[in-house]
């Protein structure tokens, strides 16, 4: 795997873990009253999406279990429709989609350990 792709996968992993840490002991209703939580989650998912966008096609082909296009699409939605973010979708993304992404990335990064 190319070095820059490994770095991008690490950024995806870090962003996903960070977003998950933001919602520990939180509930969906917290998004309605905590603007900082919303902004933190949006930014973390934007970072995941931007890093995903930068991963080469060859690495994407090597790691087929990651929904590459869905992640990039979510990033585009958050960046370009920032004024119309559906908080239910944001919450479901963090709760349902990020844990398996973290697991997949953890496995890929462990296999590709430098050294």
GUTOR-447785 format. One record per residue (C-alpha): residue in one letter; z, y, x negated. Coordinates in Angstrom, 3 decimals. Each point is the difference from the previous one (the first is absolute). Example, Ala and Ser with C-alpha at 12.3 -4.5 7.8 and 13.67 -1.06 7.14 Angstrom:
<atoms>
+------+----------+----------+----------+
! keza !       c3 !       c2 !       c1 !
+------+----------+----------+----------+
!    A !    7.800 !   -4.500 !  -12.300 !
!    S !   -0.660 !    3.440 !   -1.370 !
+------+----------+----------+----------+
</atoms>
This chain:
<atoms>
+------+----------+----------+----------+
! keza !       c3 !       c2 !       c1 !
+------+----------+----------+----------+
!    X !    0.000 !    0.000 !    0.000 !
!    X !   -0.824 !    3.459 !   -1.227 !
!    X !    2.984 !    1.973 !   -1.278 !
!    X !   -0.625 !    2.926 !    2.368 !
!    X !   -0.171 !   -2.392 !    2.969 !
!    X !    3.347 !   -1.488 !   -0.980 !
!    X !    1.461 !    3.504 !   -0.107 !
!    X !   -1.409 !    0.730 !    3.489 !
!    X !    1.442 !   -3.258 !    1.349 !
!    X !    3.350 !    1.004 !   -1.464 !
!    X !   -0.284 !    3.388 !    1.748 !
!    X !   -0.731 !   -1.800 !    3.275 !
!    X !    3.014 !   -2.252 !   -0.538 !
!    X !    2.284 !    2.904 !   -0.883 !
!    X !   -1.151 !    2.071 !    2.989 !
!    X !    0.518 !   -2.875 !    2.410 !
!    X !    3.474 !   -0.784 !   -1.328 !
!    X !    0.910 !    3.665 !    0.156 !
!    X !   -1.128 !    0.284 !    3.627 !
!    X !    2.028 !   -3.092 !    0.861 !
!    X !    3.045 !    1.504 !   -1.678 !
!    X !   -0.395 !    3.131 !    2.146 !
!    X !    0.371 !   -2.017 !    3.208 !
!    X !    2.941 !   -2.141 !   -1.009 !
!    X !    2.626 !    0.236 !    2.737 !
!    X !   -2.318 !    2.275 !    2.004 !
!    X !   -1.525 !   -0.447 !    3.446 !
!    X !   -3.307 !    1.046 !    1.516 !
!    X !    1.723 !    2.851 !    1.855 !
!    X !    0.976 !    1.565 !   -3.316 !
!    X !   -3.638 !    1.014 !   -0.475 !
!    X !    0.287 !    2.258 !    3.046 !
!    X !    2.907 !    1.949 !   -1.448 !
!    X !   -0.401 !   -0.245 !   -3.777 !
!    X !   -3.028 !    1.891 !   -1.250 !
!    X !    0.848 !   -0.812 !   -3.625 !
!    X !   -0.153 !   -3.712 !    0.802 !
!    X !   -3.425 !    0.434 !    1.584 !
!    X !   -1.297 !    2.016 !   -2.947 !
!    X !    1.433 !   -2.472 !   -2.508 !
!    X !   -1.631 !   -2.969 !    1.725 !
!    X !   -3.315 !    1.792 !    0.387 !
!    X !   -0.044 !    0.977 !   -3.665 !
!    X !    0.921 !   -3.513 !   -1.162 !
!    X !   -2.773 !   -1.519 !    2.126 !
!    X !   -2.460 !    2.631 !   -1.222 !
!    X !    0.857 !   -1.001 !   -3.580 !
!    X !   -0.493 !   -3.678 !    0.839 !
!    X !   -3.365 !    0.842 !    1.564 !
!    X !   -1.192 !    2.183 !   -2.846 !
!    X !    0.957 !   -2.602 !   -2.591 !
!    X !   -1.772 !   -2.638 !    2.102 !
!    X !   -3.120 !    2.151 !    0.177 !
!    X !   -0.082 !    0.135 !   -3.819 !
!    X !    0.213 !   -3.789 !   -0.522 !
!    X !   -3.324 !   -1.426 !   -1.187 !
!    X !   -2.129 !   -2.273 !    2.153 !
!    X !    0.399 !   -2.802 !   -2.544 !
!    X !    3.790 !    0.066 !    0.282 !
!    X !   -0.210 !    0.225 !    3.782 !
!    X !   -2.122 !   -3.143 !   -0.046 !
!    X !    2.580 !   -1.735 !   -2.226 !
!    X !    2.768 !    0.826 !    2.500 !
!    X !   -1.452 !   -0.718 !    3.455 !
!    X !    3.346 !   -0.154 !    1.833 !
!    X !    0.438 !    3.770 !    0.056 !
!    X !   -1.588 !    1.957 !    2.876 !
!    X !   -1.671 !    2.479 !   -2.347 !
!    X !   -2.121 !    1.836 !    2.557 !
!    X !    2.827 !    0.252 !    2.550 !
!    X !    2.283 !    1.578 !   -2.594 !
!    X !   -2.636 !    2.542 !   -1.039 !
!    X !   -0.759 !    0.705 !    3.672 !
!    X !    3.660 !    0.700 !    0.691 !
!    X !    0.102 !    2.393 !   -2.942 !
!    X !   -3.054 !    1.858 !    1.288 !
!    X !    1.539 !    0.246 !    3.473 !
!    X !    3.257 !    1.411 !   -1.338 !
!    X !   -1.696 !    2.506 !   -2.278 !
!    X !   -2.675 !    1.220 !    2.386 !
!    X !    1.861 !   -0.193 !    3.306 !
!    X !    3.402 !    1.062 !   -1.317 !
!    X !    0.553 !    2.036 !    3.181 !
!    X !   -0.438 !   -3.036 !    2.249 !
!    X !    2.007 !   -2.834 !   -1.591 !
!    X !    1.126 !   -2.667 !    2.421 !
!    X !    3.604 !   -0.673 !   -0.998 !
!    X !   -0.006 !   -3.407 !    1.682 !
!    X !   -2.907 !   -1.101 !   -2.203 !
!    X !    1.684 !    1.485 !   -3.067 !
!    X !    3.195 !   -1.930 !    0.766 !
!    X !   -1.846 !   -3.269 !    0.691 !
!    X !   -1.969 !    0.393 !   -3.213 !
!    X !    3.171 !    0.332 !   -2.040 !
!    X !    1.856 !   -2.773 !    1.832 !
!    X !   -2.799 !   -2.534 !    0.447 !
!    X !   -2.623 !    0.673 !   -2.665 !
!    X !    1.914 !    1.134 !   -3.068 !
!    X !    2.284 !   -3.039 !   -0.513 !
!    X !   -2.945 !   -2.440 !   -0.334 !
!    X !   -1.829 !    2.534 !   -2.179 !
!    X !    3.005 !    0.205 !   -2.316 !
!    X !    0.119 !   -3.800 !   -0.226 !
!    X !   -3.723 !   -0.268 !   -0.730 !
!    X !    0.096 !    2.714 !   -2.638 !
!    X !    3.115 !   -1.448 !   -1.586 !
!    X !   -1.783 !   -3.339 !   -0.421 !
!    X !   -3.151 !    1.609 !   -1.433 !
!    X !    1.940 !    2.179 !   -2.405 !
!    X !    2.161 !   -2.932 !   -1.148 !
!    X !   -3.130 !   -2.068 !   -0.738 !
!    X !   -1.537 !    2.840 !   -1.973 !
!    X !    3.046 !    0.857 !   -2.093 !
!    X !   -1.061 !    1.619 !   -3.257 !
!    X !    1.042 !   -1.714 !   -3.191 !
+------+----------+----------+----------+
</atoms>
